[in-house]
Amino acid sequence: MSSKNIFAKRTNWPLEINQISERLSYLKKNKIPYIDLTLSNPTRCGFDYPSKEILSALSDERAMEYYPESFGLDDARNAVCDYYRKKGLKVDKNQIILTSSTSEAYSYLFRLLANPNDRVLFPQPSYPLFEFLVDLHDLRMGYYTLNYDGAWGLGEDFLNNFDKSTRAFILVNPNNPTGSYIKFLELARINDLCDEYEVPIICDEVFHDFPFNEKLKPISMVTNNKVLTFTLGGLSKSLGLPQMKLSWIVINGPVNLVEEAKKRLEIIADTYLSVNTPAQLSLRQWFTLKDNIQSQIKSRILNNYHFAQQQVKLLKRIQLLDVEGGWYITLKLSTSRNEDEWVLKLLNNYHVYVHPGYFFDFDQGNHLIVSLLGPQEAFQEGLTRVLSRIEQEGG
């Protein structure tokens, strides 16, 4: 029996273990300690979570009864409204659909908006997750570039990437890993083109609460009315609770399109009913813990970011690219050795793990991606090893 005839073509991904994964497995198997500068799971980063309060919220006796609400329970959706209200943004519960994750939210929206072989536009560089989501929904990826000239912005090719098969425009705000928020003039260009081509916007704002400058008031797409817009958020980043599996979609835009989208999404959501009742019943109480949790995460990422700034300042071979928010930084290397070679060398010789830029779809130059989320002592030691080795060895 041939596997070629059993499994769907959409899952024909390369399944071989690459050199980086193979080396990581070796270190783990042999219990050789290494510093992981790719940490993205906040629950493994040493934050002091108010665990009693988080867990006590799950003891609500109403969780013993099933409430099959396709868009989610009213109280949970109202809690999301309050979350936005405290950010100075007006959102109504009838705009909100709860999902178990942002990945599921993308799935709902791809099913709503696109037919097989339709095209969806994504930023480049950005999430490695997107390629898998596109494959699983039998879609095609299109790209618009984010260019860097001291700050990140829309590339000139942006105007040329829309066509009749384009069914959605993906915006990540702030983008990951570049950490760049959308600007007013850029949004005006996006709205004009999406309106002209009748293309809805899907905006991922999971890192929106983490600007590096508190004076920065980033745009949120939950108030974007010109075109049909779906804005995604969730507990994974906003509360550092990925294990609680609760996210949301906020729908906005022309009234007739919003109402039609909601009717169709109601059937999609009702088909899966994936959001668990205990998390919905706990949401309001969990949001009261937001400032505590976010303050720890913000302090960590800012302290690590400022350390990186100081360390890179006088280096010749390494540039720290400008970043406005999120959990990551990008290091641009002026060396002949490529990203794979550096990642493997750092793992083999210095026991530090960083992401290569191509993992986030950087297609030009050599870049390393580093998470700011890890404990400060380990971050400083790991980054020092990375910077000193690259600066001294060059090549």
C-alpha positions in Angstrom: 0.0 0.0 0.0 1.5 3.3 -1.1 1.4 6.4 1.2 1.2 8.4 -2.0 -2.4 7.3 -2.6 -3.5 7.4 1.0 -2.7 10.9 2.2 -4.0 14.2 0.9 -1.6 16.3 -1.3 -2.2 19.3 1.0 -0.1 17.5 3.7 2.8 16.7 1.4 5.2 18.8 3.5 8.9 18.0 3.8 8.9 15.7 6.9 12.6 15.0 7.0 14.5 16.3 10.1 16.7 19.2 9.2 20.2 19.7 10.6 19.0 22.3 13.1 16.3 20.1 14.5 18.6 17.1 14.5 21.2 19.0 16.5 18.6 20.2 19.0 17.4 16.6 19.5 20.9 15.5 20.1 21.4 18.2 22.8 18.2 17.3 24.5 18.7 13.5 24.3 22.2 13.8 25.8 21.0 16.4 28.4 23.5 19.0 27.2 22.3 22.4 28.5 21.8 25.1 25.9 20.3 28.6 26.0 17.1 28.9 24.0 16.8 32.4 22.6 13.7 31.4 20.6 11.4 31.0 23.7 7.8 32.0 22.8 5.8 30.2 25.4 5.3 32.7 28.3 4.3 29.9 30.7 7.8 28.5 30.5 9.6 31.8 31.0 9.5 32.2 34.8 6.8 34.8 35.2 5.0 35.0 38.5 1.4 34.1 37.5 -1.4 34.7 40.0 -2.1 31.0 39.8 -4.7 30.8 42.6 -6.8 33.5 41.0 -6.5 32.0 37.5 -7.5 28.5 38.6 -10.2 29.6 41.0 -12.0 31.2 38.1 -12.4 27.7 36.6 -14.4 26.5 39.6 -17.6 28.2 38.4 -20.4 25.7 38.9 -22.1 26.8 35.7 -19.3 25.0 33.8 -21.1 21.8 34.6 -23.8 22.8 32.2 -23.4 23.1 28.4 -24.1 26.4 26.7 -23.9 25.8 22.9 -23.7 29.4 21.8 -22.2 29.6 18.3 -20.6 33.0 18.8 -19.8 32.4 22.5 -21.4 33.3 25.8 -22.7 36.9 26.1 -20.7 37.6 29.3 -17.5 36.4 27.7 -18.1 38.6 24.6 -18.9 41.6 26.9 -15.7 41.0 28.7 -13.8 41.3 25.4 -15.8 44.6 24.8 -14.5 45.8 28.2 -11.0 44.9 27.3 -11.2 47.1 24.2 -13.0 49.9 26.1 -10.1 50.2 28.5 -7.9 50.7 25.4 -10.2 53.5 24.3 -11.9 51.5 21.6 -15.6 51.0 21.2 -16.6 47.4 20.3 -20.1 45.8 20.6 -20.6 42.2 21.7 -22.5 41.6 18.4 -19.2 42.2 16.6 -17.4 39.4 18.4 -17.0 35.7 17.7 -15.1 33.6 20.1 -12.7 30.9 18.8 -10.4 28.5 20.6 -7.3 30.1 18.9 -6.2 32.6 16.3 -5.3 29.6 14.1 -9.0 28.5 14.3 -10.1 32.1 13.6 -8.0 32.1 10.4 -9.6 28.8 9.5 -13.1 30.2 9.9 -12.3 33.2 7.8 -10.5 31.3 5.1 -13.6 29.1 4.8 -15.8 32.1 4.8 -14.0 34.1 2.2 -12.0 31.8 -0.2 -12.5 28.9 -2.5 -9.9 26.3 -3.3 -6.9 27.8 -5.3 -7.9 31.4 -4.4 -5.1 33.7 -3.3 -4.5 35.3 0.0 -1.9 38.1 0.5 0.5 37.9 3.4 3.2 40.2 4.6 6.8 39.2 4.0 8.6 38.7 6.4 6.1 37.2 8.9 4.8 34.1 10.7 6.0 30.7 9.5 2.5 29.4 10.6 0.8 31.0 7.5 2.2 28.5 5.0 0.6 25.6 6.8 -2.7 27.3 7.2 -2.8 28.1 3.5 -2.0 24.5 2.6 -4.6 23.1 4.9 -7.3 25.2 3.2 -6.2 24.6 -0.4 -5.3 28.2 -1.0 -2.4 30.0 -2.6 0.0 32.4 -0.9 0.6 35.8 -2.4 3.0 38.3 -0.8 3.5 42.0 -0.2 6.9 43.0 1.1 7.8 45.0 4.2 10.9 47.0 3.4 13.5 48.3 5.8 15.1 51.7 5.5 15.7 52.5 9.2 12.1 51.6 9.9 9.7 49.0 8.5 7.1 50.0 5.9 5.1 48.8 2.9 7.2 48.0 -0.1 6.5 49.6 -3.5 5.4 46.3 -4.9 2.3 46.5 -2.7 0.3 48.2 -5.4 0.9 45.4 -7.9 -0.1 42.4 -5.8 -3.8 42.5 -6.0 -5.6 40.5 -8.7 -9.1 39.0 -9.3 -8.1 35.8 -7.4 -7.2 37.7 -4.3 -9.7 36.9 -1.6 -8.2 38.3 1.6 -5.4 40.7 2.7 -3.6 39.7 5.9 -2.2 42.4 8.1 -0.3 41.6 11.3 -0.3 44.6 13.7 2.4 44.7 15.0 4.0 42.4 12.5 6.0 39.4 13.8 9.0 39.4 14.0 9.6 42.9 12.6 7.5 44.5 15.4 6.2 47.2 13.1 2.7 48.7 13.6 0.5 49.9 10.8 0.6 53.6 10.1 -2.3 55.9 9.0 -1.0 56.6 5.5 -0.3 52.9 5.0 -3.8 52.0 6.2 -5.3 54.5 3.8 -3.5 52.8 0.9 -4.6 49.4 2.1 -8.2 50.4 2.4 -8.3 52.0 -1.0 -7.0 48.9 -2.7 -9.1 46.5 -0.7 -12.1 48.6 -1.5 -11.3 48.7 -5.2 -10.7 45.0 -5.5 -13.4 44.0 -3.0 -10.9 42.3 -0.7 -11.6 41.9 3.0 -8.9 42.6 5.6 -7.9 40.0 8.2 -5.8 41.8 10.9 -3.9 39.8 13.5 -3.4 41.9 16.6 -2.3 39.3 19.1 0.9 41.4 20.0 -1.0 44.7 20.0 -0.7 45.3 23.8 3.1 45.3 23.7 4.5 48.5 22.3 8.1 49.3 23.3 7.3 53.0 23.8 4.4 53.7 26.1 3.8 57.0 24.4 3.1 55.1 21.1 -0.7 54.8 20.5 -0.9 52.2 17.8 -3.8 51.9 15.5 -6.2 49.1 16.1 -8.3 47.7 13.2 -11.3 47.1 15.3 -12.5 50.5 14.3 -11.8 50.2 10.6 -15.0 50.7 8.7 -14.2 51.4 5.1 -13.9 47.7 4.1 -15.0 44.4 5.6 -12.4 43.9 8.4 -11.8 41.0 10.8 -9.5 41.7 13.7 -8.0 38.8 15.7 -7.0 38.8 19.4 -6.6 36.3 22.2 -5.4 35.2 25.6 -2.2 33.5 24.3 -0.4 36.9 24.1 -2.6 39.4 25.8 -2.7 37.4 29.1 0.2 35.1 28.5 -2.1 32.1 28.8 -1.9 30.1 25.6 -3.1 26.9 27.4 -6.5 28.5 28.1 -7.3 28.4 24.4 -9.6 31.4 23.9 -9.4 33.9 21.1 -11.8 36.2 19.2 -12.7 37.8 16.0 -14.0 41.4 15.9 -16.0 42.1 12.7 -16.2 45.6 11.3 -17.0 47.4 8.1 -20.0 48.3 5.8 -23.1 47.2 7.6 -24.5 45.0 4.8 -21.3 43.1 4.5 -20.9 42.7 8.3 -24.4 41.3 8.6 -23.9 38.8 5.7 -20.6 37.7 7.1 -22.1 37.1 10.5 -24.9 35.0 9.1 -22.4 32.8 7.3 -19.9 32.7 10.2 -22.7 31.6 12.6 -23.1 28.4 10.6 -19.4 27.8 10.5 -19.0 28.4 14.3 -22.1 26.4 15.1 -20.7 23.5 13.2 -17.6 23.3 15.4 -18.7 24.9 18.8 -15.0 24.6 19.8 -14.7 27.2 22.6 -14.9 25.5 26.0 -17.4 26.8 28.6 -15.0 27.0 31.6 -12.7 29.4 29.8 -15.6 31.6 28.7 -17.0 31.7 32.2 -13.5 32.6 33.6 -12.7 35.3 31.0 -14.0 38.3 32.9 -12.1 37.4 36.1 -9.0 36.6 34.1 -9.1 40.0 32.5 -8.8 41.6 36.0 -5.3 40.0 36.1 -4.2 41.6 32.8 -2.2 44.5 34.3 -0.3 42.2 36.6 0.7 39.7 33.9 1.3 42.2 31.2 3.5 44.4 33.4 5.8 41.4 34.0 6.0 40.6 30.3 6.5 44.2 29.3 9.3 44.7 31.9 11.0 41.5 30.7 10.9 42.3 27.0 12.0 45.9 27.5 14.9 45.1 29.8 16.1 42.4 27.3 15.6 44.8 24.4 17.6 47.6 26.1 20.4 45.1 26.9 20.5 44.1 23.2 20.6 47.8 22.1 23.6 48.5 24.3 25.5 45.3 23.2 25.0 45.9 19.5 25.7 49.6 19.5 29.4 49.5 18.8 29.5 46.3 16.7 30.4 46.3 13.0 29.0 43.0 11.7 25.6 43.1 13.5 22.7 45.5 13.2 19.7 45.5 15.5 16.8 46.5 13.2 14.2 49.0 14.5 11.3 47.5 16.3 8.1 49.1 17.8 6.4 46.2 19.6 5.9 42.5 20.1 8.2 39.9 21.6 11.1 39.6 19.1 14.1 41.4 17.7 15.8 40.9 14.3 19.6 41.0 14.0 21.0 41.7 10.5 24.4 40.1 9.9 27.1 41.5 7.6 29.0 38.2 7.1 29.6 35.8 4.3 28.5 32.8 6.5 24.8 32.2 5.9 22.0 31.9 8.5 22.0 28.1 8.7 25.7 28.0 9.2 25.5 30.5 12.0 22.6 28.8 13.7 24.4 25.4 13.6 27.7 26.9 14.7 26.1 28.7 17.7 24.3 25.5 18.7 27.3 23.2 18.2 30.1 25.3 19.6 28.4 27.7 22.0 25.1 26.0 22.9 22.8 28.9 22.0 19.7 28.5 19.9 18.4 31.3 17.6 16.0 31.3 14.7 17.4 31.8 11.1 15.7 34.6 9.2 14.3 32.4 6.5 12.1 30.8 9.2 10.2 34.0 9.1 10.4 34.4 5.3 13.3 36.8 5.1 14.4 36.3 1.5 17.4 38.6 1.3 20.5 39.0 3.4 21.4 37.1 6.6 19.2 37.6 9.7 18.8 36.0 13.1 15.6 36.2 15.1 15.7 36.4 18.9 12.9 36.2 21.4 12.9 38.8 24.2 10.7 36.7 26.4 13.3 34.5 28.2 14.7 35.1 31.7 17.1 38.1 31.8 20.2 36.2 33.0 19.9 33.5 30.4 19.0 36.1 27.7 22.0 38.2 28.5 24.4 35.3 28.6 23.0 33.8 25.4 23.0 37.0 23.4 26.5 37.9 24.6 27.7 34.5 23.2 25.9 35.1 19.9 27.2 38.7 19.4 30.7 38.1 20.5 31.1 35.0 18.3 29.7 36.6 15.2 31.7 39.8 15.7 35.0 38.1 16.5 34.8 35.3 13.9 33.0 37.1 11.1 33.3 35.1 8.0 
